[in-house]
Amino acid sequence: MSGEAWKILIVDGSAAARAELRGLLAQGSARRYEIIEAETGSAGVALCAAGAAPDCLLLADELPDMDALGVLSGVRGERETLPFPVVVLGDGAGPARDTARALLRAGAMELGGKACMNALALTRAVENAVDRFALLSTTERAHRGRERERLVEAQFEAVIDAMADGVVVFDMAGNVVLLNEAEARINGFASAADMRRDIAYFATVYELSPEDGQPLPVEAWPVSRVLRGETVTDWQLRTRRLDTGQEWRINFSGAPVRDPNGDQVLGVVITRDITSQKRVEAALRESEARFRALADNMSQLAWIGDEKGWLFWYNQRWFDYTGTTLEEMQGWGWRQVHHPEHVDRVASKFERHIETGEAWEDTFPLRAKDGTYRWFLSRALPIRDDAGKIVRWFGTNTDITAQRNAEEALREADRRKDAFLAMLAHELRNPLAPARTAIHILRKVGSPEPMAVRARDIIDRQVTHMARLIDDLLDVSRISRGKLQLRKERCDLAQIVRQTLDDYRANLESEGLAWTVSEPREPLWVDGDPTRLVQMVGNLLNNAIRFTEPGGRVSVRVEEDRIHEAAVVTIEDTGIGMEPALLSRLFDPFSQAEQGIGRSKGGLGLGLALTKGLVELHGGAVAAQSEGLARGSTFTLKLPLAPGAARPAEPRVQSTSADGLRVLVIEDNEDAAETLAELLSLAGHEVKVAFEGRTGIDAARAARPDVVISDIGLPGGTDGYAVARALRGAPSLAPAFLIALSGYAQEEDQRRSLEAGFDAHLAKPPDLKKLEALLASVRRRD
């Protein structure tokens, strides 16, 4: 209510009535009034809502837009009661009885009629309304205050009962006046009622001690300190019940409660059971200790980064090796110990894997604390949470320097081995070349005596065997290095087996062996290298011949495996057989059965290994079976059938005579040069010989040969490659057909020959049939 002047709101639709009420108020009391007027009920409600609430409302029961009940409802709004006293005035003696009851229930303090209203009656009605409203408000506020206190108390009790932490309130005498069920449960009581005791009782039941294990006196307990006015925060103590022996780890906090005058009236203690938490922390510390012991003693360098690749932990091995600190290495500091030539590549790849979440692996050098670099194989795996989100990266660096050095040493040894084999083959082929050529000369001009023929045949077979051993040795080396390439074409495997068997017919007869062959009527087409197919079948036949005693039998079967769409060659013998132990390593290089000191069967143990390598290059397989010693052996060669229709048979080109060619032989081995020249002369060719590259070029310029057969390794500073380039550079000599003859016969050697200008490359000792075919092709070309 305002201080000196009362604010009176008059709401009446009649201007005359409003004027009369103003006059009566002025006459009836010495009190000053501040009069506010409204013509309609809605205007009066709006004034109240806008902050013009009066000390008293004078309200006509009927208004142009609504009645008095409507105005009271609008003024009250969401409140339970009206915010100020109201006097309702009717036009006559007052509102009707029913209306009057409704108005009083709605909150009107006084009712009257304008017809009988004078100054004294009006001012008394206003003052009575104001006094009654004030009394009613005081009573209601007191009642509501008590209700509110009870509500707050109930809410407080509900809150502390719902808390997981224990709450206990002590009065200043140390008695428990309030506690929740959690407090009783934490301290091992069945209910809160059982624990409503005092400090003296608790001193007989509990023992509290800090980490050092020395029990605290009662006056040092958290509750005692709180009742002395102290505040306790997160004090962790061991708590043991003396009657049951049960132990907990309890976290204590507490504070005094004071009245408005500042005097302490209560003490509140809050407890939290951290026994499980302490166990977990202890287990975590133990686990971390084990992890660090493992990580620091493992042979690898190890590190951990966050989900974005920021490294924040390294094991001791890392610091021992690099001589750095965590401050230097955290984040992306590890870049400083990487080799400058590798660090950008490594960092870029690591960032990509961090973005994709894929496991990372890389190999690079890391700088040691002495400034040297060692190579490491590094891996990192993402660590994910239960939702699959990456939360950490764990990585290791494994020192592989010794392994890399060993691998490099092996590669270097392999290179030296290949170089040695190539040189060995060259040196072995050189003496074989004139021997083979001499045999062919003797066949043409030698004695027909049976003894001489047998001697020539023996020499021929041994030279062929030696050449075969050299070829096998080099082929196995090329296969192991992945350097052997196939020249595939559509082939009839049955025809290749027939031809190979014809080549070995003399060997079978000379060893006193019977043989049978079974083959399909139709061609059996495969895509393969014809030379290598003959080599595989020949190796298996040669193996059967070597290990079958005279009087034995060799069976060859060629058939189609329609289920597996394969062509199958089976070679079965009645020979010495094999033990199970040999079968497991039969196709390994240099693997042989025990033969005793005589080594009557000979060989290097390369044929089967070479066969296995060749058939696998063709997409096929080879297998061996034997029932044991003296029970024979069976070898099965399986190749995939060629897809689609077979290639039409090509007409054979009949060989023609190559008589009359001018041939220049350039060879530093005089025996090889002379014997080859004699053989070519016997075939009707005009032959010249030179023993050096330079003299060979001069001889070519003088004789202008049709064919030049030149060794590659020539003395005098001009090798075979230089000879070929010189001849190709001379217009008059360019048309000559150049044949390279060399003890080096690997594919790389053949490629170099062709690049230098040679038309063909023959390995020593030369296959004279191939040489005759090359010379015949020159004649046809002319």
Protein Blocks (a to p, Z undefined) as FASTA:
>chain_A
ZZklccdddddfbfklmmmmmmmmmmmpcbdcdddddfbfklmmmmmmnopacfbdcddf
bdfkbcfklmmmmmnmmafbdfbdcddddfkloccfklmmmmmmnopabdcdfklpcfkl
mmmmmmmmmmmmmmmmmmmmmmmmmmmmmmmmmmmmmmmmmpmbdcddddfkopafbdcf
klmmmnopabfklmmccfklmmmmpccddfkopacdfklpmklmmmnopacehiacdddd
fklopacdddddddddddfkopafbdcdddddfklmmmmmmmmmmmmmmmmmmmmmpmbd
cddddfkopafbdcfklmmmnopafklmgojlmmmmpcfklmmmmmmmmmmmmmnopacd
dddddddfkopacdddddddddddfkopafbdcdddddfklmmmmmmmmmmmmmmmmmmm
mmmmmmmmmmmmmmmmmmmmmmmmmcfbfklmmmmmmmmmmmmmmmmmmmmmmmmmmmmn
opaccddddddfklmmmmmmmmmmmmmmmnopacdddddfbdcdddddfklmmmmmmmmm
mmmmmmpcehiacdddddddfknopaddddddfbebpafklmmmmmgghiacdebjnlmn
gpjhlmmmmmmmmmmmnopacddddebehiapaddddddddehjddddddddddddfehi
acddddfblklmmmmmmmmmmnopacdddfbfklmmmmmmmnopabdcddfbdghhiafk
lmmmmmmmpmklmmpccddddfblcfklmmmmmmnopabdcdddddfklmmmmmmmmmmm
ZZ
